[in-house]
Amino acid sequence: MDQFASLLAPGSIGSVHTEGPSNSLHLPWLTTSSVKQYTLVFPIITGENKICLGLKKRGFGVGRYNGFGGKVEPGETVLDAAKRELLEEANITAIKISSCGRMYFAFENSPVLMDVHVYRIEEWEQEPEETEEMLPKWHSTLPAAQAESVFLPSIPFDNMWPDDELWFPLFLAKKSFVGRVDFNKPVDGEKNSKMEDGPMRKWWFAEASLDSMKA
Ligand SMILES: Nc1[nH]c(=O)nc2c1ncn2[C@H]1C[C@H](O)[C@@H](COP(=O)(O)OP(=O)(O)OP(=O)(O)O)O1
């Protein structure tokens, strides 16, 4: 039995923001046998409508823009892992950091459910710097036409994980959110394809209090 069954039903937590695609709602969620904790942190300057995204230079999700984060190490709290990864990947030290989302990702043919804790930071020390793993770049949270006027690129959803476009509206509106995305394996015949290249099989995201998610 999937020990994460309570997360399988959209609407079990909070009010559903999006679920889909409509032609796959009947498909079962993927079954997983273990869960691994991850962090994902986004530096944001709210008053200036700016967000720092990092271009992943290696490993899982290479070539995509994302927040900064990674696996929680044994013996570490999730918050400590979030701060450590931020320092390792962007060379900044978090001062004001807050929890804002929890997302679960499953991949066809992988037994592991990724449990990703999402944070925003609004105060930090040092400026984001390129590291071995990430190339940080500031983006505007405004729509493209307005972003141009402040000489920043808008959020590059075409060059991010496909699910980001689904939950970013909640994240940018400072609403806490919970959700799950299952990915099918990559389409047959694609050369050198990796697990993370597969298309989204089904998903849901809800606006929800993270207190209901303490685990
Ligand atoms: N579908 C998805 N959408 C998204 O926005 N972020 C995702 C995602 N799937 C995974 N992530 C994030 C979570 C986490 O921050 C990161 C994956 O972590 P990594 O594999 O880079 O971990 P580590 O930095 O610990 O890895 P190594 O140092 O290479 O072992 O990708």
PDBQT file of the ligand as one rigid body, heavy atoms in Angstrom, charges set to zero:
ROOT
HETATM    1  N1  LIG A 301       9.276  18.699 -10.540  1.00  0.00    +0.000 N 
HETATM    2  C1  LIG A 301      10.069  19.557  -9.898  1.00  0.00    +0.000 A 
HETATM    3  N2  LIG A 301       9.777  20.876  -9.909  1.00  0.00    +0.000 N 
HETATM    4  C2  LIG A 301      10.559  21.784  -9.246  1.00  0.00    +0.000 A 
HETATM    5  O1  LIG A 301      10.243  22.982  -9.301  1.00  0.00    +0.000 OA
HETATM    6  N3  LIG A 301      11.650  21.419  -8.539  1.00  0.00    +0.000 NA
HETATM    7  C3  LIG A 301      11.956  20.139  -8.508  1.00  0.00    +0.000 A 
HETATM    8  C4  LIG A 301      11.196  19.154  -9.174  1.00  0.00    +0.000 A 
HETATM    9  N4  LIG A 301      11.780  17.937  -8.937  1.00  0.00    +0.000 NA
HETATM   10  C5  LIG A 301      12.853  18.186  -8.160  1.00  0.00    +0.000 A 
HETATM   11  N5  LIG A 301      12.969  19.508  -7.889  1.00  0.00    +0.000 N 
HETATM   12  C6  LIG A 301      14.009  20.156  -7.084  1.00  0.00    +0.000 C 
HETATM   13  C7  LIG A 301      14.008  19.733  -5.646  1.00  0.00    +0.000 C 
HETATM   14  C8  LIG A 301      15.473  19.939  -5.268  1.00  0.00    +0.000 C 
HETATM   15  O2  LIG A 301      15.679  21.302  -4.909  1.00  0.00    +0.000 OA
HETATM   16  C9  LIG A 301      16.223  19.651  -6.559  1.00  0.00    +0.000 C 
HETATM   17  C10 LIG A 301      16.839  18.282  -6.655  1.00  0.00    +0.000 C 
HETATM   18  O3  LIG A 301      17.861  18.194  -5.751  1.00  0.00    +0.000 OA
HETATM   19  P1  LIG A 301      19.311  17.670  -6.198  1.00  0.00    +0.000 P 
HETATM   20  O4  LIG A 301      19.146  16.350  -6.856  1.00  0.00    +0.000 OA
HETATM   21  O5  LIG A 301      19.998  18.752  -6.948  1.00  0.00    +0.000 OA
HETATM   22  O6  LIG A 301      19.940  17.476  -4.791  1.00  0.00    +0.000 OA
HETATM   23  P2  LIG A 301      21.443  17.702  -4.332  1.00  0.00    +0.000 P 
HETATM   24  O7  LIG A 301      21.854  19.134  -4.571  1.00  0.00    +0.000 OA
HETATM   25  O8  LIG A 301      21.477  17.203  -2.927  1.00  0.00    +0.000 OA
HETATM   26  O9  LIG A 301      22.163  16.758  -5.341  1.00  0.00    +0.000 OA
HETATM   27  P3  LIG A 301      23.671  16.365  -5.475  1.00  0.00    +0.000 P 
HETATM   28  O10 LIG A 301      24.486  17.371  -4.718  1.00  0.00    +0.000 OA
HETATM   29  O11 LIG A 301      23.863  16.400  -6.974  1.00  0.00    +0.000 OA
HETATM   30  O12 LIG A 301      23.673  14.968  -4.921  1.00  0.00    +0.000 OA
HETATM   31  O13 LIG A 301      15.263  19.747  -7.605  1.00  0.00    +0.000 OA
ENDROOT
TORSDOF 0
